Amino acid sequence: MPTIVELAVPHLVPAVPGWAVRGWADVSRAALVEVLGHDDFADPPAASLAAYANQKHTRKAVLLALSGPAGAGGTVPAAADDPGDAAAGDPADVLGYARLDLPLDDNRHLAWIEIAVRAAVRRQGVATALWAAAEERVRRAGRDVVTAWTVHGSERPADGDVVRAPTGAGEVRRRDPAASFALARGFALEQVERHSTLALPVAGDRLAAWRSGAQAQAGPDYRIVQWVDRTPDRWVTASAELQRRMSVDVPLAGLDVHEEVWDEARVRDADVARARAGSRYVLSAVEHLATGSLVAFTQIDLPQDRPTVALQDNTLVHGDHRGRRLGLLVKAANLELLARVQPEVRRLHTWNAAENRHMLAINELMGFRTAGTEGSWQLRLT
Ligand SMILES: CC(C)(COP(=O)(O)OP(=O)(O)OC[C@H]1O[C@@H](n2cnc3c(N)ncnc32)[C@H](O)[C@@H]1OP(=O)(O)O)[C@@H](O)C(=O)NCCC(=O)NCCS
């Protein structure tokens, strides 16, 4: 049986990742490469450590399954210069991890979990031991709904033995290790997301044609507003409102997710946290001139350790302003901005609910190709 320890939260950042964080990042990267065949989503140890150190809006906990002896008090240091790090271990000692996110500003009934185990030690109960420790932690925090995402490749299940999403859109192979593990723990599949990838660059004249066509349909009441890395003072309040709406104005299937609480400080914190984790971003929004409010936005994150990779973050068109081509307008404008800010990007990845026909239609028009699926699972603790 492995020893389960908790990664201590580093007090000072930036900090140099210690062996435990490097082991956690290794396991995560290997699991992604195994399923997807690439490491476009694998964060380097320094980014994982910086994100972990930021506990302001989300209480984060990383539990590690170790082959060696546990650190004092059941915790291991995260930073290389924390006391005790050098004596304690080696990245290879980390057999697997469970990462928990507990929202603090809202959704205080929820815990989000991710578990991965090194391929060489599968089916030996490592994930079961991590889950037992994580479940105990979740119960202690008073949370009673646990959600998880599982990552899958793009091939269709050949044996037809699938779990279908209750939304009617999308399925996951039942014998997939992650699906099997989630089902064995009592999780229900609530939703399937389609992961799609767009090869970049897109020719400038195509982007310009999409943008001008969409702008012509939207009409003169709407104007594109753009920024990079830091929300301009003028738009901080409007951004908070868009983030609040984003949390519930997207297809959520049966996921018990409640509206998020966003204020100006949280918008500023999100900008700072992204920069500390080594990421830039480009954002395009639409201003409704009659009201001066922002009614649509789309954001692309740019992890700076992978300059050819871009990750689509949130996209939203306010419910009162849909059906006017604002979705295509912001997306085309943001790709133009991306091409100026970081022209070396070659792949843009995005995720959409499989039942989200409107968003998928825009992405298909722009040339995104299906690259995989993700399952969204939920468990109610009783
Ligand atoms: C899913 C994963 C975490 C399971 O880790 P593990 O340590 O091998 O799991 P355990 O040994 O504790 O298995 C517990 C139970 O899960 C189920 N299970 C796990 N892997 C399975 C597989 N390949 N096929 C069928 N059932 C499986 C079984 O019910 C198993 O119990 P059993 O061995 O008594 O039959 C591991 O396969 C993994 O890291 N996969 C890649 C990462 C990933 O997809 N993570 C999920 C994202 S949230």
The ligand as a Gaussian input file, in Angstrom:
#p B3LYP/6-31G(d) Opt

LIG

0 1
 C       -8.011000       5.727000     -13.725000
 C       -6.739000       5.464000     -12.914000
 C       -6.505000       6.684000     -12.019000
 C       -6.922000       4.198000     -12.037000
 O       -5.739000       4.003000     -11.240000
 P       -5.383000       2.566000     -10.540000
 O       -4.428000       2.833000      -9.445000
 O       -4.987000       1.616000     -11.603000
 O       -6.797000       2.157000      -9.935000
 P       -7.070000       1.020000      -8.824000
 O       -6.027000      -0.048000      -8.897000
 O       -7.242000       1.674000      -7.497000
 O       -8.443000       0.446000      -9.383000
 C       -9.665000       0.572000      -8.684000
 C      -10.825000       0.067000      -9.520000
 O      -11.044000       0.931000     -10.667000
 C      -11.498000       0.119000     -11.776000
 N      -10.472000       0.135000     -12.825000
 C       -9.289000       0.791000     -12.794000
 N       -8.625000       0.614000     -13.965000
 C       -9.384000      -0.177000     -14.731000
 C       -9.245000      -0.731000     -16.033000
 N       -8.156000      -0.507000     -16.779000
 N      -10.261000      -1.485000     -16.532000
 C      -11.341000      -1.738000     -15.796000
 N      -11.519000      -1.265000     -14.529000
 C      -10.564000      -0.490000     -14.016000
 C      -11.674000      -1.275000     -11.219000
 O      -12.982000      -1.341000     -10.673000
 C      -10.623000      -1.284000     -10.120000
 O      -10.863000      -2.261000      -9.131000
 P      -10.256000      -3.751000      -9.360000
 O       -8.815000      -3.608000      -9.753000
 O      -10.445000      -4.374000      -8.010000
 O      -11.076000      -4.365000     -10.446000
 C       -5.529000       5.206000     -13.844000
 O       -5.890000       4.248000     -14.819000
 C       -5.009000       6.436000     -14.556000
 O       -4.196000       7.179000     -14.002000
 N       -5.448000       6.683000     -15.806000
 C       -4.973000       7.854000     -16.546000
 C       -5.370000       9.159000     -15.914000
 C       -6.836000       9.377000     -15.895000
 O       -7.514000       9.142000     -16.887000
 N       -7.325000       9.884000     -14.757000
 C       -8.695000      10.200000     -14.562000
 C       -8.907000      11.665000     -14.696000
 S       -9.945000      12.238000     -13.406000

